[in-house]
Amino acid sequence: MKEAKNGLVQSVSRAISILQCFERTPELGVSEISRLLGLNKSTTFGLISTLEQHQFLEQNKESGKYRLGIELFRLGTKVKADLLSIATPYLKNLADIYKETVHLVVHSDSDVLYLDKIESPHSMRICSKVGERLPLYCTGVGKVILAHLKEEEIKDILKKTSFQKRTEKTICDPDLLYKELLKTREKGYAEDDEELEVGLKCIATPIFNHLGKPIGAISVAGPTSRMSDELTRNISKTLMEYTKEISRKLGYIQE
C-alpha cells in the first residue's frame, strides 16, 4: 500500500478526489475524471470500479458515465442524524415564536448545505431548498460559520472564493468581508441584509461540535418589510440561546 510523503495513503486520497469531482457535475466519464485529476485512464478506471463495487459510485447504463452512489447518501444521513435530531425541536420553536422561515445548515467547504427548513405561514416566503448549496460569503448562515473558523481557514476560503455580485449589497471585497466577519464574531450572530436576495433579511448563529469547530448554523429569515430592528434583536437573542444549547448537546464546552 503506497503512502504519500505526508503519511496519507495515496490510493485513498485519489478515491476521495474522484468523489469530490462530482460536487459541481452530476455525471462524469472515466476520461473526464482522468483529465481533471491528471491520472492515467487505467488507474482512474481501477479506482472508479472499486468505488462502484462498494456503491459509492454508480454507472448510468445509457451514457456510460458515473454518478455518486446510494452508499454516500446512506452514510451521509448517519453523519447528520445527531445534529438534525437535536436541532429539530429548536427549529420548531423558532418557527412557532417568530412565524418566519427557519433554516438549519451545515458547513461544506466554501458553501453551506441546507439540511432542514420550516416554512413561514405567511404568503411571502423564502425560495430556499433542502439539499441546496449556497456560498458562505453572501448568506447569514455562511458568514457566521466563516467568522468562527480559524484565521488560516478564513483566509484560505476567502482566497479561493469566486465572488459574485448577487445584489447591490453583496460584499465582494475580501478585506471588507473580513472586517464584517470580525464584527460578526464579536456580536455572536450574523446578518444577511439583502446580500443574497433583494428584499430578504436573515439572522444566523453558529453551532459548534465537541472540538469547538463551527459545523453548522441556524437562521431565521424573512422579508425586510417584516424584519424590524426590534424583531431582529429578539431573534438574535433567541438564536444565540438555542444554538448554545444545541452545541452543548453535541459536546461543546464553552470556555
FIMISE-407710 format. One record per residue (C-alpha): residue in one letter; residue number from 1; x, y, z. Coordinates in steps of 0.5 Angstrom, whole numbers. Layout:
# residues N
   aa     i    east   north      up
    a   NUM       X       Y       Z
...
//
This chain:
# residues 255
   aa     i    east   north      up
    m     1       0       0       0
    k     2       3       6      -2
    e     3       4      12       2
    a     4       5      20       0
    k     5      10      24       4
    n     6       5      27       9
    g     7       3      20      11
    l     8      -3      19       7
    v     9      -5      13       3
    q    10      -5      15      -4
    s    11     -10      11      -7
    v    12     -15      13      -1
    s    13     -13      20      -3
    r    14     -14      19     -10
    a    15     -21      16      -9
    i    16     -23      22      -5
    s    17     -21      26     -10
    i    18     -25      22     -15
    l    19     -32      23     -11
    q    20     -30      31     -10
    c    21     -30      31     -18
    f    22     -38      31     -17
    e    23     -39      36     -13
    r    24     -41      41     -19
    t    25     -42      36     -24
    p    26     -47      30     -23
    e    27     -44      26     -28
    l    28     -37      24     -31
    g    29     -34      19     -35
    v    30     -27      16     -34
    s    31     -23      20     -39
    e    32     -26      27     -36
    i    33     -24      25     -29
    s    34     -17      22     -31
    r    35     -16      29     -34
    l    36     -19      33     -28
    l    37     -14      29     -23
    g    38      -8      28     -28
    l    39      -8      21     -27
    n    40      -8      16     -33
    k    41     -14      12     -35
    s    42     -12       5     -32
    t    43     -11       8     -25
    t    44     -17      12     -26
    f    45     -22       6     -28
    g    46     -19       2     -23
    l    47     -21       7     -17
    i    48     -28       8     -20
    s    49     -29       1     -21
    t    50     -27       0     -13
    l    51     -32       5     -11
    e    52     -37       3     -16
    q    53     -37      -4     -13
    h    54     -38      -1      -6
    q    55     -44       3      -8
    f    56     -40      10      -7
    l    57     -41      11     -15
    e    58     -46       8     -20
    q    59     -46       8     -27
    n    60     -51      11     -32
    k    61     -52       5     -37
    e    62     -55       9     -42
    s    63     -49      15     -42
    g    64     -44      10     -39
    k    65     -42      16     -35
    y    66     -41      15     -27
    r    67     -45      19     -21
    l    68     -45      19     -14
    g    69     -48      12     -11
    i    70     -53      11      -5
    e    71     -48       9       0
    l    72     -45      16       0
    f    73     -53      18       2
    r    74     -54      13       7
    l    75     -47      15      11
    g    76     -49      22      10
    t    77     -55      21      14
    k    78     -52      18      19
    v    79     -47      24      20
    k    80     -52      29      20
    a    81     -57      25      24
    d    82     -55      27      31
    l    83     -55      34      29
    l    84     -62      34      26
    s    85     -65      30      32
    i    86     -62      35      37
    a    87     -64      41      33
    t    88     -71      40      30
    p    89     -75      42      37
    y    90     -71      48      37
    l    91     -73      50      30
    k    92     -80      48      31
    n    93     -80      53      37
    l    94     -77      59      33
    a    95     -82      58      27
    d    96     -87      58      33
    i    97     -85      64      36
    y    98     -83      68      30
    k    99     -87      66      24
    e   100     -82      67      19
    t   101     -77      62      16
    v   102     -72      58      20
    h   103     -66      54      17
    l   104     -61      49      19
    v   105     -55      49      15
    v   106     -48      45      16
    h   107     -41      48      13
    s   108     -39      44       7
    d   109     -32      47       4
    s   110     -34      54       1
    d   111     -41      53       2
    v   112     -47      52       7
    l   113     -51      46       5
    y   114     -59      47       7
    l   115     -60      41      12
    d   116     -67      43      14
    k   117     -72      48      13
    i   118     -79      50      16
    e   119     -83      55      12
    s   120     -86      61      15
    p   121     -94      61      15
    h   122     -94      68      11
    s   123     -96      68       4
    m   124     -89      72       2
    r   125     -84      66       3
    i   126     -76      64       2
    c   127     -74      61      -4
    s   128     -69      56      -1
    k   129     -69      49      -1
    v   130     -67      43       3
    g   131     -60      40       0
    e   132     -59      47      -4
    r   133     -52      49      -3
    l   134     -50      57      -3
    p   135     -44      61      -2
    l   136     -41      63       5
    y   137     -40      70       4
    c   138     -47      72       2
    t   139     -51      68       7
    g   140     -52      70      14
    v   141     -51      62      16
    g   142     -45      62      12
    k   143     -42      69      15
    v   144     -43      67      22
    i   145     -39      60      21
    l   146     -34      63      17
    a   147     -33      68      22
    h   148     -32      63      28
    l   149     -27      59      24
    k   150     -19      59      25
    e   151     -16      65      22
    e   152     -12      61      17
    e   153     -18      57      15
    i   154     -22      64      14
    k   155     -16      67       9
    d   156     -16      61       5
    i   157     -23      61       4
    l   158     -23      68       2
    k   159     -17      67      -3
    k   160     -21      61      -6
    t   161     -28      64      -7
    s   162     -30      67     -13
    f   163     -34      73     -11
    q   164     -41      74     -15
    k   165     -45      81     -14
    r   166     -52      78     -13
    t   167     -55      84     -10
    e   168     -52      91     -10
    k   169     -51      90      -2
    t   170     -47      83      -3
    i   171     -40      84       0
    c   172     -35      82      -6
    d   173     -29      85      -3
    p   174     -25      80       1
    d   175     -22      86       6
    l   176     -29      89       7
    l   177     -32      82       8
    y   178     -26      80      13
    k   179     -28      87      17
    e   180     -35      84      17
    l   181     -33      78      20
    l   182     -29      81      26
    k   183     -36      85      28
    t   184     -40      78      27
    r   185     -35      74      31
    e   186     -36      80      37
    k   187     -43      80      36
    g   188     -44      73      36
    y   189     -49      73      30
    a   190     -49      75      23
    e   191     -54      79      19
    d   192     -55      78      11
    d   193     -59      84      10
    e   194     -61      83       2
    e   195     -54      81       1
    l   196     -56      74      -2
    e   197     -63      77      -5
    v   198     -67      83      -5
    g   199     -72      84       0
    l   200     -69      78       4
    k   201     -66      79      11
    c   202     -63      74      15
    i   203     -61      73      22
    a   204     -56      67      24
    t   205     -52      64      30
    p   206     -47      58      30
    i   207     -47      51      32
    f   208     -40      48      35
    n   209     -38      41      35
    h   210     -34      38      41
    l   211     -28      40      38
    g   212     -30      48      38
    k   213     -31      48      31
    p   214     -37      51      27
    i   215     -40      46      24
    g   216     -47      49      22
    a   217     -52      55      24
    i   218     -59      56      25
    s   219     -62      62      21
    v   220     -69      66      22
    a   221     -70      69      15
    g   222     -76      74      13
    p   223     -78      80       8
    t   224     -74      86      10
    s   225     -81      89      11
    r   226     -83      85      17
    m   227     -76      84      20
    s   228     -76      90      24
    d   229     -70      92      28
    e   230     -73      90      35
    l   231     -75      84      32
    t   232     -68      83      29
    r   233     -65      84      36
    n   234     -70      79      39
    i   235     -69      74      34
    s   236     -61      74      35
    k   237     -62      73      43
    t   238     -66      67      42
    l   239     -62      64      37
    m   240     -56      65      41
    e   241     -59      62      47
    y   242     -62      56      42
    t   243     -55      55      39
    k   244     -51      55      45
    e   245     -56      49      48
    i   246     -55      45      41
    s   247     -47      46      41
    r   248     -47      44      49
    k   249     -51      37      47
    l   250     -46      36      41
    g   251     -41      36      47
    y   252     -38      43      46
    i   253     -36      46      53
    q   254     -35      54      52
    e   255     -29      57      56
//
